[in-house]
Each structure stands twice: as structure tokens, then as C-alpha cells.
Amino acid sequence: MKKLKTILIVWIAIYPTITVILFLFGGLLSEMPLVLRTLTLTGVLVPLMVYVLIPFWSKVFCSNN
């Protein structure tokens, strides 16, 4: 059950974040070569996930344990 909760937390954090980034910057990103586009997207997404989103959602879902 713990792995399922972790999967859910990561998915809830990553899906809307990628969607918002692509909505806001998709036009700019689409002009970049694929390697540079994924480097930029992951360069923003990974630190945001590690330092902000995963800790936030972990507290939300695990605060009652």
C-alpha cells in the first residue's frame, strides 16, 4: 500500500505541473530541439518536485498517519 500511495503522490504532483508548464511555455518549448526541450523541462520539473511538490503532497496525504 505504501508504494501505491507514493505512486499516487508522484502522479498528482507531476501531471498537473507538466500540463501547466506545457500550457504556458509549450509554444516556446516546441521551437527547441527535442534534447534541449526535455533538458529544460526536466531541469525545472525535478527540483520543483523534490523540494516543493512531493513534500507538500506527502504532508497532505500522510498527515493522518
DRENKE-354198 format. One line per 10 residues: number of its first residue (from 1); their letters; for each residue x, y, z of C-alpha. Coordinates in steps of 0.2 Angstrom, whole numbers. Each point is the difference from the previous one (the first is absolute). Layout:
N
NUM> A> X,Y,Z; ...;
! end
This chain:
65
1> MKKLKTILIV> 0,0,0; 15,12,3; 6,-2,-17; -17,4,-7; -2,15,10; 17,6,-6; -5,-3,-18; -16,10,3; 10,15,8; 13,0,-14;
11> WIAIYPTITV> -14,0,-13; -11,13,8; 16,11,1; 7,-3,-17; -15,0,-12; -7,17,4; 17,8,1; 5,-7,-18; -17,5,-6; 2,18,6;
21> ILFLFGGLLS> 18,2,-6; -5,-6,-17; -16,11,0; 10,15,4; 17,-3,-9; -5,-13,-13; 2,11,-15; 17,6,6; 5,-18,4; -6,-7,-16;
31> EMPLVLRTLT> 12,11,-10; 15,-8,9; 8,-16,-5; -7,-15,9; 16,-3,11; 0,18,5; -19,0,3; 1,-15,12; 16,7,9; -9,16,3;
41> LTGVLVPLMV> -16,-9,6; 8,-12,11; 12,14,7; -15,9,6; -11,-15,5; 12,-10,10; 5,13,13; -18,6,1; -5,-18,4; 14,-4,12;
51> YVLIPFWSKV> -1,16,10; -18,6,-1; -13,-11,-7; 4,-18,7; 3,7,17; -17,10,-1; -10,-14,-6; 8,-13,12; -5,11,14; -18,1,-7;
61> FCSNN> -2,-18,-2; 11,-7,15; -5,13,13; -13,-12,8; 12,-14,2;
! end
